[in-house]
Amino acid sequence: YRLDNDDDPRIRRLTAYVDEHLTGAEKRVVIYAGGEHTRNLLRLLTRAGLREQVNFVGVVDSNELLRGVNLLGLTIYGPGELGSLAPTHVLISTFYGEAQIFNALREKAFPAELVRIYRDIVNGGDSK
């Protein structure tokens, strides 16, 4: 799924969700998955004027080759480092791996709100 059509109602839902639920210094947001989708997400949030309003504390990805890489100003960490980032929200930024990541974090009872971009926001679901 592409994140480059700002007029698409699904994209407007995504930016509205971020604006309403993820902005503010008291929120610590980690993006889970550090691929091209996340690059596009960060570019979308920049275009929408939201990138600087969200307290992103890093990106988590299971690909060891990405550890320590700077992704548009955010450091990529391994899954084992997620807890040390102390996020209040984990924004899952992948289409194909979304359910797998969500289920793995839920099984571990990870103490942050887990947000699925596709199931919860883009497709009009509820993140509860």
N, C-alpha and C positions, 0 to 999 in steps of 0.2 A: 504494500500500500504506500502511496506517495504522499508526502507531506508538503508539497510545493504549490498546491492550489488553495490559496488563502480564501477564495470565495466558496469553496466546498463547505456545505453545512456541517459535515463531520469534523472538518478542520476548525470551524468556528466553535463547535462544541468542545474540542480539545483546548483551544486557547481560553475559552470561557471557564472551563474547569480549572485550568492552571491558575488563572487570575483569581478565582473565587476560593480555591482550596489550598494552593501551594505557595502563595506569595506571603512574605513577611519573614523578618529575621528570626523569629522564634521557631520557625519550621526549618528542619534540616532534611533536605531532599537528596536522596541518592538515586541516580538513574541506573537501572540494571540492564546491561548489555551495551557494549561499546562499539557497535558497528556503524554502518552507513545510516541506518535508521536513526540512531542517536545524533549523528551529525546533522541530519535533516531536521530533527526535532529541535535541536539547539538553534539552528538557523531560523526556523519558524518562530520560535519564541523571541529571537532577536528582532525579526521583522515586526512582530506584534508588540514590541516594547516591553516584554515580560521577562526577558533573560536576566536582567539585573535586579528584578524584584523578587526573584526566587533565590533562596539560600541553598544553592547546590553545593554539597560537600564532597562530591566525587561521583565516579562512575565505577560500577562493578562489572567484571566480565570474567568468564571462566577460561578464556584463551590466555595462556601463560605468556605468549609473545606480546600481549598488550600491556602487561604489568608495568606501571611507571610511565606509560605514554601519556602525553598531554593531548587531550581531545578538546580542542576549542576552549582551552583555559581550565579544563577539569582533568585531574589525575585519574587514571584507571587503576583500580585495585582488584585483587583477587576476591573470590567469594568468602574466603576465610577472614577477610579484613572488614567485612560488612558491619559486624557488631561494634568494632572499634570506631567506626564513623558515626555511631549513635544517631542514625536517622530517625526522624519522626514519620517520614513517608519514603516508600520505595516505589519509584515510577518505573514500571517494567516496559522497556522500549524495544520490543521485538514482536513481530507478528507470529512467526512460526514457533518460537520457544516460550510464548507468553504463558500458556497453561502449565507447562512443565516447571518453569521458574516459580510461578505463583504457588503451585502445589508443594514444591520443595520447601519454600519459605513458610508456608502455612503449616506443614507437617512439623517443622522445627519450632513452631509457635513464635516466630520472630516478632519482637515487640514494636512493630511500626505498622502504620497503615500501608497495606499493599494495594497499589493502584495499577490496574491493567488498562493500558491505553485503548485497546480494541474492545474487549468485552465490556469494560466499565464506562468508557467515555465515547469513543468514536461510534460504536454501535448502539449507543443510547441506554446502556445498562446502568445499574446502580452499584457502586463500589463497596457496598456493605456485604 
